[in-house]
Amino acid sequence: MDVQIDRVKASILKHKSQKKALIAILQDIQAEHNYLPPDALRAVARSLGVPLIDVIGVATFYRAFSLKPRGRHIVTVCLGTACHIRGGPKILEEFERKLAVQPGETTPDGQFTLETVACLGCCAIGPVVVVDRDYHAHTTTRKVDGILKRYRKPGRPS
């Protein structure tokens, strides 16, 4: 993936005067690339006059940031107690099988990244799967195909 340093610099200029500039800049970069490329992190550190290790520290502290490429769609399966006893692990297995990836991995076509979470805080509607920001309540293994089809780019294999 090609990092456009000009766009990184534009984000830096846009946020540089803000108190929390680093986080805002990293959010812009993450939104554009779906992760924080090393070249972009170095450019941010240089431009802000901050040690690179501090930039990486912020990037690794917040779960919203990723240092490795992520899929166009983030599939998060809840494995909290309520979701677990209602079939969360089986639902995760079905996503693993359909996507041919393990949690923390991205499909080779860059469409999906599979993740798990300890609790989403919406136990009453569990088991829950979140794709991007869309919550899928009362998920079953039979619903996995339909969920993936909703987000899969046309022309891609199922």
Buried (B, 14 or more C-beta within 10 A) or exposed (E): EEBEEEBBBEBBEEBEEEEEBBBBBBBBBBEBBBBBBEBBBBBBBEBBEBEEEEBBEBBEEEEEBBEEBBBBBBBBBBBBEBBBEBBBBEBBBBBBEBBEBEBEBBBEEBBBBBBBBEBBEBBEBBBBBBBEEEBBEEBEBEBBEEBBEEBBEEEEEE
